[in-house]
Amino acid sequence: MRDISRRGMLGIGAGTAAAFGLAACGSGGGSDSSGPAGKAGDEQGGAGKQAAKPIGDGSTAYTGKQPHQPGKPVPLKPGETPPQFVIFSWDGAGEVGNGLFPRFLKLAKEHDAHMTFFLSGLYLLPESKKRMYRPPNNGVGASDIGYLTDGHIKDTLKYVREAWLDGHEIGTHFNGHFCAGSGSVANWTSAQWQDEIDQAKSFVKKWRTNTGWTDLPSLPFDYDKELVGGRTPCLLGQDNLLPTAKKLGWRYDASSPGGRQRWPQKKMGIWDLPLQAMPFPGHSFEVLSMDYNILANQSKNSTKAPSYNYPGWRKQATEAYISGFKRAYESNRAPFFVGNHFEEWNGGIYMDAVEEALKHIAGKKDVRLVSFRQFVDWLDVQDPKVLAKLQGLEVGQQPAGGWKSL
């Protein structure tokens, strides 16, 4: 089992008008032309229809265009109501025998949803080879998350492959998840972020060499082209990451803490897609849109609180996600970003809450359940003047005169 002892919050900080956890990390209906739209599978793409072309040692391979992608995004028409984008994302994205990775792949398929899986590079590196990892400002082989067993690495490979073939995005959660002390990612330079990314990509691109497993199928994508964004451990270190991300041609970063439910803007030419403060039922303050941050407010960072709390906490977590969605959906239509971990904290109530929220959201008019990559595809074809008007709307603010006025 992975060590989560140092995964936690930076604090449940209190502000004048709101309080919410600042960080934590670890392991569509309709056919509106302003897409991404339609059901997963509108475009089957080329994967599986041509022979795979191995890349490097065959850990990855080019298999053609990714299947199950939405139609080509188009600009909003004058006066058109924007879609309500909802992006569910997963930090770590490893399967450790609890069945959560396949559970949510199945759920996504049932509701025509796409998601982003931020894969930790170390989850494809055997612990016997841990000294291959040289983390910045930390000892050789060090990691604040545990290495996976060989069996769990094989499971992770299986489900990452399935995720991509189902149309989901594979981003990065980097490697060792250092959040505290002198080795924290908060202190890394841009050059050190480059080193960390190089290693994370290497562990994905060379898992076959590092494991010796030649009988398993390749991951069906070119990771150099697939990787266009990530989320840092504990939402730390974005300022020094961004220059490196820009140099690498990344299109977005999802590492900002404490965002608000407004239309995003760019930092250093990179789309800044932060986790957001959302209503927290029963409280006057708000909570960050991530499972661990809800947990931190409910059980003060305990992942195994007394079980009599679970029914009430599950309901509160579900209502928090639904309230965040509803506020955007009924007002400024800002995208709603949700971050998760494949963990069974407090009896798995946060996984249940995410599932119930997704079921509530899916299929509603104008809703698009997409990956971060698909969302920025849409952003990049919009008229900058129209985007500027959307970005000018405050949290919960409808456009004066209705959408036709825009």
C-alpha positions in Angstrom: 0.0 0.0 0.0 1.2 3.5 -0.8 2.5 5.8 1.9 0.2 8.8 2.1 1.6 10.1 5.4 2.9 13.3 3.8 0.3 13.8 1.2 -1.9 16.3 2.9 -3.0 19.8 3.0 -1.0 23.0 3.2 -3.7 24.1 5.5 -7.4 24.7 5.7 -6.7 28.4 5.7 -9.4 30.9 6.7 -9.9 34.1 4.7 -12.2 37.0 5.3 -15.0 35.6 3.2 -14.0 32.0 2.7 -11.9 29.2 3.9 -10.7 26.2 2.0 -7.9 23.7 1.8 -5.1 24.9 -0.4 -3.6 21.7 -1.6 -3.6 18.0 -1.6 -2.4 15.3 -4.1 -1.3 11.7 -4.3 -1.7 8.9 -6.2 -21.7 14.6 -22.4 -24.9 14.8 -23.4 -26.1 17.0 -26.3 -24.8 17.7 -29.7 -24.3 21.5 -29.7 -21.9 22.5 -32.5 -19.9 24.5 -30.1 -18.5 21.2 -28.9 -16.6 19.2 -27.9 -19.9 17.4 -28.4 -21.7 14.2 -29.0 -21.0 10.8 -27.6 -17.6 9.2 -27.1 -17.0 7.4 -30.3 -18.2 10.0 -32.8 -14.8 9.7 -34.4 -13.2 6.3 -34.0 -9.8 7.4 -35.1 -7.1 5.1 -36.3 -6.0 3.2 -33.2 -6.5 -0.5 -33.7 -7.0 -0.1 -37.4 -3.4 -0.1 -38.4 -0.3 -1.9 -37.2 1.3 -0.3 -34.2 4.7 1.3 -34.8 6.9 0.7 -31.8 8.7 3.7 -30.3 12.0 3.2 -28.6 12.0 -0.1 -26.8 8.4 -0.7 -27.6 7.0 0.6 -24.2 4.9 3.0 -26.3 3.8 2.9 -29.9 2.2 5.0 -32.5 -1.3 3.5 -33.3 -2.9 6.2 -35.2 -5.3 8.9 -34.2 -6.8 8.5 -30.7 -10.2 6.9 -30.8 -13.4 8.2 -29.3 -12.7 11.9 -29.7 -15.3 14.6 -30.0 -15.9 16.4 -33.2 -13.7 19.3 -34.2 -14.4 22.3 -31.9 -15.8 25.5 -33.5 -16.2 29.0 -32.2 -19.3 30.1 -30.4 -21.8 31.8 -32.6 -22.9 35.4 -31.8 -25.3 35.2 -28.8 -24.8 31.5 -28.3 -24.9 30.1 -24.8 -21.5 28.5 -24.0 -21.4 24.8 -23.1 -21.0 23.8 -19.5 -17.6 22.1 -19.4 -16.9 19.7 -16.5 -13.5 18.1 -16.2 -12.9 15.2 -13.8 -9.2 14.5 -13.3 -7.2 11.9 -11.3 -3.9 12.5 -9.5 -1.4 9.6 -9.5 -3.7 7.4 -11.7 -2.3 4.1 -10.4 -4.3 0.9 -9.8 -3.4 -0.6 -6.4 -5.9 -3.5 -6.3 -8.9 -1.5 -5.0 -10.6 -1.6 -8.4 -11.1 2.2 -8.6 -9.4 2.8 -11.9 -11.6 0.3 -13.8 -14.6 1.5 -11.8 -14.3 5.0 -13.2 -13.4 3.9 -16.7 -16.7 2.0 -16.7 -18.6 4.9 -15.3 -17.1 7.3 -17.9 -18.1 4.9 -20.7 -21.6 4.6 -19.4 -22.0 8.4 -19.4 -20.1 9.4 -22.5 -17.5 11.2 -20.4 -13.8 11.9 -21.0 -11.4 12.5 -18.1 -7.7 13.4 -17.5 -5.5 10.9 -15.8 -2.3 12.5 -14.3 0.0 9.5 -14.2 2.9 9.5 -11.7 6.0 8.2 -13.6 7.1 6.2 -10.6 4.0 4.1 -10.8 5.7 2.4 -13.8 9.1 1.9 -12.2 9.7 -1.3 -10.1 10.9 -0.6 -6.6 13.9 -2.9 -7.3 15.0 -0.1 -9.8 14.2 2.8 -7.5 17.8 4.0 -7.6 17.2 5.0 -11.2 15.1 7.9 -9.9 17.2 10.9 -8.9 14.8 13.5 -7.6 15.8 17.1 -7.3 17.0 18.1 -3.8 16.2 14.6 -2.4 18.2 11.4 -2.0 18.5 8.9 -4.8 15.4 6.7 -5.0 13.5 8.8 -2.5 9.8 9.3 -2.8 7.0 10.6 -0.6 4.6 8.2 -2.3 5.2 4.4 -2.2 6.5 2.5 -5.2 3.9 0.0 -6.6 4.2 -3.8 -6.5 5.0 -5.5 -9.8 1.4 -6.7 -10.0 0.0 -3.2 -9.5 2.4 -1.8 -12.1 1.0 -4.3 -14.6 -2.6 -3.4 -13.6 -1.7 0.3 -14.0 -0.3 -0.3 -17.5 -3.5 -2.2 -18.4 -5.8 0.6 -17.3 -3.7 3.5 -18.7 -3.8 1.7 -22.0 -7.5 1.2 -21.8 -8.0 4.8 -20.7 -6.3 6.2 -23.8 -8.1 3.8 -26.1 -11.4 5.0 -24.5 -10.5 8.6 -25.4 -9.2 9.9 -22.1 -6.1 12.1 -21.7 -2.8 10.9 -20.1 -1.1 13.8 -18.3 1.6 13.8 -15.6 1.7 14.0 -11.9 5.5 13.9 -12.0 7.3 11.4 -9.7 8.1 11.5 -6.0 5.4 13.9 -4.7 7.6 16.0 -2.4 5.5 18.5 -0.5 7.5 19.4 2.6 11.0 20.4 3.8 13.9 21.5 1.7 13.2 19.0 -1.0 9.7 20.2 -1.6 8.7 20.9 -5.2 7.8 24.4 -4.0 11.6 25.1 -4.0 12.5 23.5 -7.4 14.0 25.7 -10.1 12.8 25.6 -13.7 15.9 23.4 -14.6 15.0 21.0 -11.8 11.4 20.8 -13.1 12.9 19.9 -16.5 14.9 17.1 -14.9 11.8 15.8 -13.1 9.7 15.8 -16.3 12.5 14.1 -18.3 12.6 11.3 -15.7 8.8 11.0 -15.5 8.6 10.7 -19.3 11.5 8.2 -19.3 9.7 5.9 -16.8 6.7 5.8 -19.1 8.6 5.5 -22.3 11.0 2.8 -21.0 8.9 0.7 -18.7 9.6 -2.4 -20.8 13.4 -2.0 -20.4 13.1 -1.2 -16.7 10.8 -4.1 -15.9 12.0 -6.7 -18.4 8.4 -7.5 -19.3 8.3 -8.1 -23.0 5.1 -10.0 -23.2 2.8 -7.0 -22.3 1.3 -4.7 -25.0 2.7 -1.3 -25.6 1.0 1.8 -24.4 -0.7 2.9 -27.6 0.5 6.5 -27.8 3.6 8.7 -28.3 4.0 10.2 -24.9 6.1 13.1 -26.2 3.0 14.2 -28.2 0.4 13.0 -25.7 1.8 15.0 -22.8 0.5 18.6 -22.9 -0.2 19.3 -19.2 0.0 18.2 -15.6 -0.7 18.9 -12.0 2.1 19.3 -9.5 2.2 17.6 -6.1 0.2 19.5 -3.5 -0.4 22.2 -6.1 3.1 23.7 -5.4 5.8 25.1 -7.6 3.8 26.4 -10.5 5.7 29.6 -10.9 9.0 27.9 -11.7 7.3 25.0 -13.6 5.6 27.3 -16.2 8.8 28.5 -18.0 9.7 24.8 -18.5 6.2 23.9 -19.5 6.2 26.7 -22.1 9.6 25.5 -23.5 8.2 22.0 -23.8 5.1 23.2 -25.7 2.6 22.3 -23.0 -0.8 23.8 -23.5 -2.1 24.0 -19.9 -1.2 23.5 -16.3 -3.7 22.4 -13.6 -1.5 23.2 -10.5 -2.9 26.5 -9.3 -4.4 26.4 -5.8 -7.4 28.3 -4.7 -8.9 29.2 -8.0 -12.5 30.5 -8.4 -15.3 29.5 -10.6 -14.5 31.9 -13.4 -13.4 31.4 -17.0 -9.7 30.7 -17.1 -6.9 32.8 -18.5 -3.3 32.2 -19.5 -0.1 32.5 -17.5 3.0 32.8 -19.6 1.1 31.6 -22.6 -0.1 28.5 -20.8 -3.8 28.0 -19.9 -4.1 28.1 -16.1 -6.7 25.6 -15.0 -6.9 25.7 -11.2 -8.9 23.7 -8.8 -11.7 25.9 -7.6 -13.4 27.0 -4.4 -16.9 25.6 -4.4 -19.8 25.9 -1.9 -19.5 23.6 1.1 -22.9 22.7 2.4 -23.5 23.5 6.1 -20.6 26.1 6.2 -20.2 29.7 5.4 -16.8 29.1 3.8 -15.9 27.2 0.6 -13.8 24.1 -0.1 -11.4 23.3 -2.9 -12.8 21.0 -5.6 -10.7 18.0 -4.7 -11.6 14.9 -2.7 -8.8 15.3 -0.2 -9.6 18.9 0.6 -13.2 17.9 1.5 -11.7 15.1 3.7 -9.4 17.6 5.4 -12.3 19.8 6.4 -14.4 16.9 7.5 -11.9 14.7 9.4 -8.9 17.0 9.9 -6.7 15.0 7.5 -7.6 11.6 9.1 -8.3 9.1 6.3 -9.8 6.5 8.7 -12.2 8.5 10.9 -15.0 6.7 12.8 -17.4 5.1 10.4 -20.5 6.6 12.0 -19.5 9.9 10.2 -19.5 8.4 6.8 -23.2 8.8 5.7 -23.3 12.5 6.5 -19.9 13.2 5.1 -20.7 11.3 1.9 -23.9 13.4 1.4 -22.1 16.6 2.2 -19.3 15.8 -0.3 -21.8 14.9 -3.0 -23.7 18.1 -2.5 -20.5 20.2 -2.6 -19.7 18.9 -6.1 -23.3 19.3 -7.3 -23.4 22.8 -5.8 -20.2 23.8 -7.6 -21.6 22.5 -10.8 -25.0 24.1 -10.4 -23.6 27.6 -9.5 -21.6 27.7 -12.8 -24.3 26.0 -14.9 -27.0 28.5 -13.9 -24.8 31.6 -14.1 -21.5 32.3 -15.9 -21.0 28.8 -17.3 -17.4 28.8 -16.1 -15.8 25.3 -16.5 -16.0 23.2 -13.4 -12.7 21.3 -12.5 -12.7 18.4 -10.1 -9.6 16.6 -8.8 -9.5 13.1 -7.3 -7.4 10.3 -6.1 -7.9 6.5 -6.5 -8.2 6.1 -2.7 -10.7 4.6 -0.3 -10.3 7.3 2.4 -12.9 7.2 5.1 -14.5 4.1 3.7 -14.4 5.3 0.1 -17.1 7.9 0.6 -15.3 10.4 -1.7 -15.3 8.0 -4.6 -19.0 7.5 -4.0 -19.5 11.2 -4.0 -17.6 11.8 -7.2 -19.6 9.0 -8.9 -23.0 10.4 -7.7 -22.0 13.9 -8.8 -21.0 12.7 -12.3 -24.3 10.8 -12.7 -26.2 14.0 -11.6 -24.3 16.1 -14.1 -24.1 13.8 -17.1 -26.8 14.2 -19.8 -27.9 17.7 -18.8 -28.4 20.2 -21.7 -25.2 21.8 -22.9 -23.0 19.8 -20.5 -19.7 18.5 -21.9 -17.7 16.0 -19.8 -14.3 16.4 -21.3 -10.6 16.1 -20.6 -8.4 19.1 -20.0 -6.8 18.6 -23.4 -10.2 18.6 -25.1 -11.2 21.7 -23.2 -8.2 23.7 -24.3 -8.9 22.5 -27.9 -12.2 24.4 -27.5 -10.7 27.5 -25.9 -8.0 27.8 -28.6 -10.6 28.2 -31.4 -12.7 30.9 -29.7 -12.7 34.5 -30.6 -10.5 36.3 -28.1 -13.0 39.1 -27.8 -15.8 36.6 -26.8 -13.4 34.9 -24.4 -12.6 38.2 -22.8 -16.3 38.8 -22.2 -16.7 35.4 -20.6 -13.6 36.0 -18.5 -15.1 39.2 -17.2 -18.0 37.4 -15.6 -17.7 37.0 -11.8 -18.5 33.9 -9.9 -22.2 33.2 -10.1 -22.8 36.2 -12.4 -25.0 35.9 -15.4 -24.4 38.2 -18.4 -26.5 41.3 -18.2 -29.2 41.0 -20.8 -28.7 37.3 -21.1 -26.3 35.3 -23.3 -27.7 36.8 -26.5 -26.2 40.1 -25.4 -22.7 38.6 -25.8 
